[in-house]
Amino acid sequence: MDATLRQLAAYVAVARAASFTAAAAKLHVSQSTLSRAVADLERVLEVRLLERDTRNVQLTAAGLETLRVAEQIVGAHESGMKELRRFLLGESGVVAVATLPSVAAVLLPRMISAFRRQRPQVAVRIMDGLERAVLGRVLSGDADFAITTVGASPDRLEHRPLIRDQFHAVLPEGHPLADREEVTWEDLAAEPFLAVGPESSVRRLTDAAFAQAGARPTLAAEAGNVATVGGLVAAGLGVSAMPALVLPLLGPGRVVHRRLTGPVVERRLDVVIRARRTLPLAASAFLDLLEEFRTELPAGVSWIG
């Protein structure tokens, strides 16, 4: 059996209307075209579906069962095409965003809320992780795009500068350096330093900043999670340095933040997509929404461009 969707749709229309004339008018086709499609279906199925006379169309027993199955097939096709149309218009589907934990927790929540109000049938999937894993999500196609730091990046990726956030000293409450408005990297190097793990982009940037300042910090402890580092600072075990977007993730411990200078160091975050790839409309709409949030960034964070 190899019945076509056109034949099944024609049969469903005739069976529902119990009339070739009425069905032809509804489908805006000629009666002869409709009659030929139904006859072709009967020939494919090798069974009589309709009893015809000059006025009436009656379904045979085989015709009743065929109608049940044909309605399921035609209905599923109509439903699928509507779903596809909504997806192509950016009104349904999933926007997959790979990003750093600080972006996921601080920058994206209000943006996602606004996006969902505009497109309630579109879900947002956040895949947060470290820089290398985030870029891998884009390369593999798991994510539509990434918002991440700029390190060594494959040629297959296209970067669009987005925001920058400035590094701050993270100090225990009551620490002598907390009395200053600004702290230098050399000041931090003179204290026990609490670092994030070497796979973090924050670690890469802090190491580079100390090198630029000509300072060599004394590493007191290292942790993979910034909240853990924040807890260590709050316990008075040392000091640290974090970009502005990371500061809200340090936890509720008693820490203070001071602007870091000598040098001023900023972390650049880009939108990253696969080169020569057209984004789904919903993903493009999400990126367009970024423009509406230019006045809603935390202190120490600024847009590029």
Secondary structure, DSSP 8 states (H G I E B T S, - for coil): ----HHHHHHHHHHHHHT-HHHHHHHHTS-HHHHHHHHHHHHHHHTS--EEE-SS-EEE-HHHHHHHHHHHHHHHHHHHHHHHHHHHHTTSSEEEEEEE-HHIIIIIHHHHHHHHHHH-TTEEEEEEE--HHHHHHHHHHTSSSEEEEE-SS--TTEEEEEEEEEEEEEEEETT-GGGGSSEEEHHHHHTSEEEEE-TTSHHHHHHHHHHHHHT---EEEEEESSHHHHHHHHHTTS-BEEEEGGGGGGG-SSSEEEEEEESS--EEEEEEEEETT----HHHHHHHHHGGGGTT---TTEEE--
